[in-house]
């Protein structure tokens, strides 16, 4: 039996290299995951690396409304 805690959240699994590549390419999907803090599980070392890249990318990213 599967129990859904929040039906609006659907887990997506990405390899570390793929997620970093998408983040550097300013993927709206990845940016919104980090923007709204919807990370379900991540290695703490990898998360610190992601957040470092995110801060650099976020400075350049201009958000226009909610996608």
FITOR-290182 format. One record per residue (C-alpha): residue in three letters; z, x, y. Coordinates in steps of 0.05 Angstrom, whole numbers, padded with zeros to 5 digits, always signed. Layout:
! FITOR-290182
AlaZXY;...
***
This chain:
! FITOR-290182
Unk+00000+00000+00000;Unk-00019+00026+00069;Unk+00024+00010+00128;Unk-00005+00017+00197;Unk+00046+00034+00251;Unk-00003+00026+00308;Unk-00072-00003+00292;Unk-00100+00026+00357;Unk-00090+00097+00331;Unk-00139+00122+00278;Unk-00125+00193+00254;Unk-00183+00242+00261;Unk-00179+00309+00226;Unk-00215+00369+00256;Unk-00218+00442+00236;Unk-00185+00488+00286;Unk-00251+00522+00303;Unk-00286+00455+00313;Unk-00232+00427+00357;Unk-00231+00489+00401;Unk-00307+00490+00406;Unk-00307+00416+00426;Unk-00252+00429+00477;Unk-00289+00487+00508;Unk-00352+00444+00511;Unk-00312+00391+00548;Unk-00317+00337+00495;Unk-00293+00272+00526;Unk-00264+00253+00458;Unk-00220+00315+00454;Unk-00202+00314+00528;Unk-00177+00243+00523;Unk-00136+00258+00461;Unk-00100+00313+00499;Unk-00098+00274+00564;Unk-00062+00214+00532;Unk-00020+00258+00484;Unk-00045+00225+00421;Unk-00038+00287+00377;Unk-00006+00265+00312;Unk+00003+00331+00276;Unk-00013+00403+00294;Unk+00013+00472+00280;Unk+00057+00494+00339;Unk+00021+00561+00347;Unk-00047+00527+00348;Unk-00022+00474+00397;Unk-00001+00527+00447;Unk-00070+00559+00441;Unk-00104+00491+00451;Unk-00061+00474+00511;Unk-00078+00541+00543;Unk-00152+00527+00535;Unk-00141+00455+00557;Unk-00108+00477+00622;Unk-00168+00521+00638;Unk-00219+00468+00621;Unk-00180+00412+00655;Unk-00184+00447+00723;Unk-00260+00441+00720;Unk-00263+00372+00690;Unk-00270+00314+00739;Unk-00248+00249+00709;Unk-00282+00186+00735;Unk-00247+00124+00711;Unk-00228+00108+00640;Unk-00282+00117+00588;
***
